[in-house]
Amino acid sequence: MRFSLLAGLAAFTTVAFADVQFVAPAAGAAIPGGGSITITWKDSGIAPPISQLANYQLFLCAGGNDPAGYDQLITLVPTGQFANGLTSRATIPASIAGSAQNAYFLKMISVATKGGQVINYSNRFSLTGMTGVFSAKVQTALVQLGTGVTAGPATENNVGNNAAGAAGPDAGAFTIPYTLQTGLTRYAPMQPVPPTKITAKTPTPLYPTSAYVIATTWLPIPTILKTVTASQTFSVKSMENTAAPAAMPSNDMAKFLA
């Protein structure tokens, strides 16, 4: 399958990760920064297979294996289709970060055709001749990790591996703030249930306002394809009213009704 990269990066031979397994360049490879590289991947043979994945985003990362210790440096593919191939070429800007042994890895967020997503990480590789600098947290994480480690972060899979092929996201996906989520599918919490009485005297927002910039030119194609809202979990009970009906009126109202 083929996908185009907007900015570039490198892959490598990895152990079997769910669905996507990067093949080239090899783990621990040294790639010249600022030049063109070839990225190749394949189906790992572990569910869910690539045939059950619709689209993806691809990022270049640097740092440790803990989410708090790496930076997502650049979006290489904002919206890719698995139907377009297994190989791509890309160019990595030399100014994006610094040079350090096995500091870089790829992050691919894939959306399953039946719901949910899986995040695969490549093994680590080096970019030589880089002219930028790493952030303080990346530098600290790389020292703690050591230069001999080539394995990237562990796969994050919330696509069900049942007989049907896939299931919806786990409950934790709905608790992540919307603005902090990545990928083509985002998850929103359930809508609040209206109260039985209005007690507030002054309306207040449930959440703080979001920053925005007024568009003065044509905006790019949206990279969020779908928002999934958590299902309501409350239940409603009803019962029959067994009270006897009131007698018909016998006064002027009875005459009016007649």
Helices and strands as residue ranges (DSSP letters): E 20-24, E 30-32, E 36-43, G 50-52, E 53-63, G 67-69, E 70-81, G 82-84, E 87-91, G 94-96, E 104-112, E 117-121, E 126-128, H 136-145, E 156-157, G 171-175, G 178-180, E 185-188, E 226-229, H 252-257
